[in-house]
Amino acid sequence: MRIVISALAILFGLLHIIAARTQLKSTDSAARGFAIAMLCGGVCVAFEAFAHLVGNNPGWIDALACATGCLLICFPAYANGRRAGNVHLSHHIIRGTIAALLVAGFVIW
């Protein structure tokens, strides 16, 4: 199960790295700022998932680092939607639920 959780977290991080890279092309400086935060969150989640996969850290340390990355992903995503006036609440609830499940997976496995 450790491999599954780590693989899903790596995919989650990579997906948001790709999403942030597309926002970096924006001419709006606020969008670029949020994209940089999301990019950092995606990198944090992906690296922590890799460390969780190969390392032997206690689960709460991995979960704390993953939670930090997930917050750096979820908050800028919500802020970008709000800035653009196009908030899809269900999309953010799903993203937050996936992030919470990943963090719980890091604690358990």
Salt bridges, closest charged atoms under 4 A:
ASP28 OD2 - ARG83 NH1 2.88
ASP62 OD2 - HIS52 ND1 2.64
